[in-house]
Amino acid sequence: METTYKHYDIRLSIDSRLEQVRVLSGALRGIGKELELSDDKLGQLELMMVEAVNNVIEHAYEMQGGNDVRVRVEYNPDVVNLIISDSGRTMPDAVHAETHEMPDPEDLPEGGWGMGLIHLLADSIRYIRDAKGNHLHVSKQLA
């Protein structure tokens, strides 16, 4: 008997206001529970998504509401891909470079940890800028 695996492609969107990130986070937790992800993997995915979305709101949209922040969750039994998209300012090359080190706590009184945490937790990261905007692809292996 052949086993059939489910694949999901879930799309969420919020306005570019920090108070809406909590709702997005809750939606991802609900999706993760439905997909029976471990608490550890789900926590890592949630942290990466929240950091990426906060960065979009703070840097790409400069804290201005009224803009779309889109999150796509692609799931198969081996991997979860998060694609965070926006139409704001382009991310500087140094921020999404493949080798991104955690900042020195002495140099950062507040903030600046987002991409370092994402690089630490993700199995792969890719940033694309195209005619539709900015797209940060973050993958987490499940196996």
C-alpha positions in Angstrom: 0.0 0.0 0.0 1.4 3.4 -1.0 1.6 6.2 1.5 0.2 9.5 0.4 1.8 12.6 1.9 0.0 15.9 2.2 1.5 19.1 0.8 0.2 22.5 1.8 0.6 26.0 0.3 -1.0 28.5 2.8 -1.0 32.3 2.2 -1.4 34.9 4.9 -1.4 38.7 4.7 -1.3 41.5 7.3 -1.1 45.3 7.2 2.3 46.7 8.0 1.6 47.4 11.7 3.6 45.7 14.5 0.4 44.9 16.5 -0.7 42.6 13.7 2.4 40.5 13.9 0.9 38.7 17.0 -2.1 37.6 15.0 0.1 36.3 12.2 2.2 34.5 14.8 -1.0 32.9 16.2 -2.0 31.8 12.7 1.4 30.1 12.2 1.0 28.3 15.6 -2.4 27.0 14.5 -1.0 25.8 11.2 1.9 24.1 12.9 -0.4 22.3 15.3 -2.6 21.2 12.5 0.4 19.8 10.6 1.6 18.2 13.8 5.0 19.9 13.9 7.1 19.5 17.0 7.0 22.3 19.5 10.7 22.9 18.8 10.4 23.2 15.0 7.3 25.3 15.3 9.0 27.6 17.8 11.9 28.1 15.5 9.6 28.8 12.5 7.6 31.2 14.5 10.7 33.1 15.7 12.1 33.3 12.1 8.8 34.5 10.7 8.2 37.1 13.5 11.8 38.5 13.1 11.5 38.7 9.3 8.0 40.4 9.4 9.2 42.8 12.0 12.2 43.7 9.8 9.8 44.3 6.9 7.6 46.6 8.9 10.6 48.5 10.5 12.9 48.7 7.6 11.2 48.1 4.3 8.1 50.1 5.3 9.7 52.4 7.9 6.9 51.7 10.4 4.2 53.0 8.0 0.9 51.1 8.1 -1.2 50.6 5.0 1.2 48.2 3.2 0.9 44.5 2.6 3.2 42.0 4.3 2.6 38.5 2.9 3.6 35.2 4.3 3.4 32.0 2.4 3.8 28.7 4.2 4.8 25.7 2.0 4.8 22.3 3.8 5.7 18.8 2.8 6.7 16.1 5.2 10.4 17.0 4.8 10.5 20.7 4.9 8.6 23.9 5.7 9.3 26.9 3.6 8.4 30.4 4.7 8.3 33.1 2.1 7.9 36.7 3.5 7.1 39.2 0.8 6.7 43.0 0.7 6.8 45.9 -1.7 9.0 48.2 0.4 12.6 49.2 0.4 15.1 46.6 -0.8 17.1 44.8 1.8 20.8 45.7 1.8 23.1 43.0 0.5 25.1 42.7 3.7 21.9 42.0 5.7 20.9 38.8 3.8 24.4 37.6 2.9 25.0 33.9 3.3 27.5 34.3 6.1 25.7 36.5 8.7 27.1 36.6 12.2 25.3 37.4 15.3 25.9 41.0 16.3 28.0 41.9 19.3 25.7 42.7 22.2 28.0 45.6 23.2 27.4 47.3 19.8 23.6 47.0 19.9 21.7 48.5 22.8 18.4 47.4 21.1 17.4 45.5 18.0 19.6 44.3 15.2 19.3 40.6 16.1 16.6 39.6 13.5 18.6 38.4 10.6 21.3 36.8 12.8 18.6 34.7 14.5 17.1 33.8 11.2 20.5 32.7 9.8 21.1 30.7 13.0 17.8 28.8 12.9 17.2 28.4 9.2 18.5 25.5 7.1 18.5 27.7 4.0 17.9 31.4 3.2 17.4 33.1 -0.1 16.5 36.7 -0.9 15.0 37.7 -4.2 14.0 41.2 -5.5 11.8 41.1 -8.6 9.0 43.2 -10.2 6.6 42.1 -7.5 8.8 43.1 -4.6 11.1 41.6 -2.0 10.9 37.9 -1.1 12.8 36.3 1.8 12.7 32.5 1.5 13.5 30.6 4.7 13.5 26.8 4.9 13.5 24.5 7.9 14.1 20.8 7.5 11.7 18.6 9.5 13.6 15.2 9.2 
